[in-house]
Amino acid sequence: MTHPFHPLRGREFDVLDERRAWGTHWLYCSEADGRLFCLPSSWTDRAEVDPFVVVSAGRALVRVEELLRLTELLPRR
């Protein structure tokens, strides 16, 4: 399982290796055609449960900081 908004959502992959780099836990995977790729474990069901998610109990999918960052990325009218 991947992040709810990621294009790979709902797909399953074989995990070949797991490593920590730059403060992030990475999963190294392969696709059916043999191509290799990596993604943060936080985008998958292998990640530890985020304390924010536990405390919010499903009431919020994103943090305020993430919403503020999103407003910076959206075009202004």
N, C-alpha and C positions, 0 to 999 in steps of 0.2 A: 504494500500500500504506500502510495506517495502522497505528498502534500496535496490538499484538496483542490488547489488551483493549478497544479503542475500538469503539463501535457502528458506525462507518463502515468497519471492517476489511474489506479485500477489494474495496472499491468504488474506482472511478477517477473523477476529476473533471478538468475543464479548469482549469488555473491561469491566472488573468487577470493577476495581479500578485504581486510578492514585495517585502516590506518588512521592515525591522528596526525594532522598537519595544520599549522597555523591556527591552533586552538579549536579545530573542527574535526569531528570523527567522520571519516569518509568510507563509503562502501564502493568497492571496485567490482563491477558487474559485467556480464556479457549478454548481448541480445541473441535471439535465435539464429541470426545470420553470422554470429561470431564476432561482431564488432564489440569492442570494449568501451566502457565509459565509467565515470564515477559520479557519485552524488552524495550530498551530506546525509548522514543517517537521520538527521532531524526531519527530513522529508519522508521518512519511511516509518513503518511500524516497529522497527528495531530500536528506535530512539527511546531514551528514558522519558517518562511522562513529564511534561513541562509543568512546574508548580502553578503557573498562571492558569493553565487549562483546568487543573484540578480545582483551584479556588473559584474560578469563574463558573464552574459546573455547567458549561455549555451555553452560558448567557452571552458570551462574546467570543468571536472567532479570531479577532486580531486585537493587538494592544494599541493604545492611543498613539504611542511612538510610531508604530507601523502606519497608522492612518495619516499621521502628519507627514511622514516621508512620502506616502502616496500622493498627497496633495502637491508636493514639490515636483512630482513626475508628470502630473496631468497638465495639459495645456490651459493657459488662462484665457478667458473670454473678455 
